[in-house]
Amino acid sequence: MPRRQKLSDDAVRRIYTSKNSAKELSAQYGVSVNTVYLIRQGRRRQDVTGASSGRSVKQRRQVRRPAERQVDINALADAVIDRLLRRLKKL
């Protein structure tokens, strides 16, 4: 497999603003399609494109529930037990 080329700052800017497909750009500049996607998403070479990647990788992986959706485990267990007891009494 041939070695991939490093991109100049000018090439990175052209990839970032280009309307061509990632496959075409990867062939043109000798880089992987994934590299093109990462540049366009602002996750690589932000120093050149000026893009903000937003949240860090760690923050993107974390899924936070709003405070009102957090469940009290004990209250949930009590509610389930109460419901089961009511159903058993009906039998």
Phi and psi in degrees as a GROMACS rama.xvg file:
@    title "Ramachandran Plot"
@    xaxis  label "Phi"
@    yaxis  label "Psi"
@TYPE xy
-69.8016  148.797  PRO-2
-72.3705  140.048  ARG-3
-76.1829  151.598  ARG-4
-90.0026  153.399  GLN-5
-81.9278  146.516  LYS-6
-95.6571  138.764  LEU-7
-76.6766  164.446  SER-8
-60.2436  -38.808  ASP-9
-64.5136  -41.0276  ASP-10
-65.1247  -38.3703  ALA-11
-63.3279  -43.7342  VAL-12
-62.1844  -40.3924  ARG-13
-65.7071  -39.9815  ARG-14
-64.11  -43.0357  ILE-15
-61.785  -35.566  TYR-16
-100.287  -6.75583  THR-17
-71.157  148.478  SER-18
-97.9026  -4.51876  LYS-19
-68.9507  161.964  ASN-20
-70.1917  156.643  SER-21
-63.1495  -34.816  ALA-22
-64.6139  -43.7637  LYS-23
-64.1592  -44.4469  GLU-24
-66.2121  -37.5769  LEU-25
-64.8008  -38.6891  SER-26
-68.3177  -40.1682  ALA-27
-65.6982  -41.0761  GLN-28
-100.809  -3.35793  TYR-29
71.2853  34.8973  GLY-30
-124.788  170.581  VAL-31
-75.3989  158.588  SER-32
-61.8641  -37.7136  VAL-33
-61.1644  -38.7882  ASN-34
-61.9033  -41.3089  THR-35
-61.797  -45.2637  VAL-36
-60.7827  -44.0909  TYR-37
-64.3383  -38.4952  LEU-38
-64.7723  -45.5369  ILE-39
-64.7112  -32.4361  ARG-40
-80.5973  -7.38908  GLN-41
79.6358  20.1163  GLY-42
-98.9482  -6.19792  ARG-43
-134.875  143.103  ARG-44
59.247  41.1207  ARG-45
-62.0878  -26.9011  GLN-46
-62.5257  -28.2341  ASP-47
-92.7345  -45.32  VAL-48
-80.8816  -23.5678  THR-49
78.9476  6.92612  GLY-50
-74.6196  149.288  ALA-51
-104.5  124.786  SER-52
-76.9925  -3.62699  SER-53
77.3291  -124.196  GLY-54
-76.6793  155.852  ARG-55
-73.6262  168.142  SER-56
-59.0178  -42.248  VAL-57
-62.3543  -41.4465  LYS-58
-68.4711  -35.8667  GLN-59
-66.0402  -31.4398  ARG-60
-77.1763  -24.0576  ARG-61
-82.4139  132.047  GLN-62
-112.009  117.334  VAL-63
-108.67  136.591  ARG-64
-91.2898  145.016  ARG-65
-61.699  153.979  PRO-66
-55.9579  -36.5772  ALA-67
-71.1575  -15.3441  GLU-68
-95.4734  -8.12924  ARG-69
-69.4205  138.006  GLN-70
-105.818  135.293  VAL-71
-82.3938  112.137  ASP-72
-60.2177  -42.373  ILE-73
-64.3219  -42.046  ASN-74
-65.7772  -38.8773  ALA-75
-64.7806  -44.601  LEU-76
-61.7209  -42.4027  ALA-77
-61.8765  -41.4889  ASP-78
-65.3389  -40.6551  ALA-79
-66.4051  -42.6817  VAL-80
-64.1047  -43.3258  ILE-81
-59.8713  -44.3629  ASP-82
-63.6316  -42.702  ARG-83
-63.5344  -41.5669  LEU-84
-62.5227  -41.0867  LEU-85
-62.3894  -40.0582  ARG-86
-66.9484  -40.2398  ARG-87
-66.1955  -34.5002  LEU-88
-66.5269  -30.7259  LYS-89
-70.4547  -25.3248  LYS-90
